[in-house]
Amino acid sequence: MSAWLGAAIFFTASVAPAVFAVLPSTTVAGALIGRMLSALFIAGLAIGLGAALVERSWRRWAGFVMAGACAIDQFSIGRRIHQLQALPETDAGRMAFGRLHALSVAFFGIAMIAALAIVIAAWRSYGQYSR
């Protein structure tokens, strides 16, 4: 869980901005970011489900929230974004890209907050048992 959260934070704070700054085309940068996000979403789905199956407290629901947010981002929003990226940039359908991107960012944020809640709760409970 901590490794996924660290990867998600590193990706949003460093990797994505660097890719868009370095690559000459936003189309190429977007395609690369989409491929990387896919791996993060699939891993988040698996880790969130794993946490939901193992936990016995409210953290179980946080695991389901994380997994659900990643699944929606990967299989619904991400798929529609990918379809829009195939359209020419002058196409009116590309207008929906901004809304879908904002929705994707929101769901990714929800998954990250759920993961952070699980990590903090696990850290706090570990401290109680290690004394």
C-alpha positions as CSV (number, residue, x, y, z in Angstrom):
1,M,0.0,0.0,0.0
2,S,2.8,2.4,0.9
3,A,4.7,1.6,-2.2
4,W,1.6,2.2,-4.4
5,L,0.9,5.5,-2.6
6,G,4.5,6.6,-3.1
7,A,4.5,5.7,-6.8
8,A,1.2,7.6,-7.2
9,I,2.6,10.7,-5.5
10,F,5.9,10.5,-7.4
11,F,4.0,10.1,-10.7
12,T,1.7,13.1,-10.1
13,A,4.3,15.4,-8.7
14,S,7.3,14.5,-10.9
15,V,6.8,12.1,-13.8
16,A,3.7,13.6,-15.5
17,P,5.0,17.2,-15.4
18,A,8.4,16.1,-16.7
19,V,6.9,14.1,-19.6
20,F,4.8,17.0,-20.8
21,A,7.8,19.4,-20.4
22,V,10.3,17.2,-22.3
23,L,8.3,15.6,-25.1
24,P,7.7,17.7,-28.1
25,S,4.1,16.7,-28.6
26,T,1.2,16.7,-26.1
27,T,-0.3,13.8,-28.1
28,V,2.8,11.6,-27.5
29,A,3.1,12.8,-23.9
30,G,-0.5,12.0,-23.3
31,A,-0.1,8.5,-24.8
32,L,2.9,7.8,-22.6
33,I,1.2,9.1,-19.5
34,G,-1.9,7.0,-20.3
35,R,0.2,3.8,-20.5
36,M,1.9,4.6,-17.1
37,L,-1.4,5.4,-15.5
38,S,-2.8,2.1,-16.6
39,A,-0.2,0.3,-14.6
40,L,-0.9,2.4,-11.6
41,F,-4.6,1.9,-11.8
42,I,-4.4,-1.9,-12.2
43,A,-1.9,-2.1,-9.3
44,G,-4.2,0.1,-7.2
45,L,-7.2,-2.1,-8.1
46,A,-5.3,-5.2,-7.0
47,I,-3.8,-3.7,-3.8
48,G,-7.1,-2.1,-2.8
49,L,-8.9,-5.4,-3.2
50,G,-6.2,-7.1,-1.3
51,A,-6.6,-4.6,1.6
52,A,-10.4,-5.1,1.5
53,L,-10.0,-8.8,1.8
54,V,-7.5,-8.7,4.6
55,E,-8.8,-5.9,6.8
56,R,-11.6,-6.3,9.3
57,S,-12.3,-2.7,10.2
58,W,-13.3,0.5,8.4
59,R,-10.0,0.0,6.4
60,R,-11.8,-2.7,4.5
61,W,-14.1,0.0,3.0
62,A,-11.2,2.2,2.3
63,G,-9.7,-0.7,0.3
64,F,-12.9,-1.0,-1.6
65,V,-13.0,2.7,-2.3
66,M,-9.4,2.6,-3.5
67,A,-10.1,-0.4,-5.8
68,G,-13.3,1.1,-7.1
69,A,-11.8,4.5,-7.9
70,C,-8.9,2.8,-9.7
71,A,-11.3,0.5,-11.6
72,I,-13.5,3.4,-12.7
73,D,-10.5,5.4,-13.8
74,Q,-9.0,2.5,-15.7
75,F,-12.0,0.8,-17.3
76,S,-14.5,3.7,-17.8
77,I,-12.9,7.1,-17.8
78,G,-9.5,6.0,-19.2
79,R,-11.1,4.1,-22.0
80,R,-13.2,7.2,-23.0
81,I,-10.1,9.4,-22.8
82,H,-8.2,7.0,-25.0
83,Q,-11.0,7.1,-27.6
84,L,-11.0,10.9,-27.6
85,Q,-7.3,11.1,-28.1
86,A,-7.8,9.2,-31.4
87,L,-9.9,12.1,-32.7
88,P,-8.2,15.0,-34.5
89,E,-7.4,17.9,-32.2
90,T,-9.9,20.1,-34.2
91,D,-12.8,17.7,-33.6
92,A,-15.5,19.1,-31.4
93,G,-15.6,15.8,-29.5
94,R,-12.2,16.6,-28.0
95,M,-13.9,19.2,-25.8
96,A,-15.0,16.4,-23.5
97,F,-11.4,15.5,-22.9
98,G,-11.0,18.3,-20.3
99,R,-14.0,17.2,-18.3
100,L,-12.9,13.5,-18.4
101,H,-9.4,14.5,-17.4
102,A,-10.7,16.4,-14.4
103,L,-12.9,13.4,-13.5
104,S,-9.9,11.1,-13.8
105,V,-7.8,13.3,-11.6
106,A,-10.6,13.3,-9.0
107,F,-10.9,9.5,-8.9
108,F,-7.1,9.2,-8.7
109,G,-7.2,11.6,-5.8
110,I,-9.9,9.6,-4.1
111,A,-7.8,6.4,-4.5
112,M,-4.8,8.1,-3.1
113,I,-6.7,9.5,-0.1
114,A,-8.1,6.0,0.7
115,A,-4.6,4.5,0.4
116,L,-3.2,7.2,2.7
117,A,-6.0,6.5,5.3
118,I,-5.1,2.8,5.3
119,V,-1.4,3.6,5.6
120,I,-1.9,6.0,8.5
121,A,-4.2,3.6,10.3
122,A,-1.8,0.7,9.9
123,W,1.1,2.8,11.1
124,R,-0.9,3.9,14.2
125,S,-2.1,0.4,15.0
126,Y,1.5,-0.9,14.5
127,G,2.7,1.6,17.1
128,Q,0.1,0.3,19.6
129,Y,1.3,-3.3,19.3
130,S,5.0,-2.6,19.2
131,R,5.2,-1.3,22.7
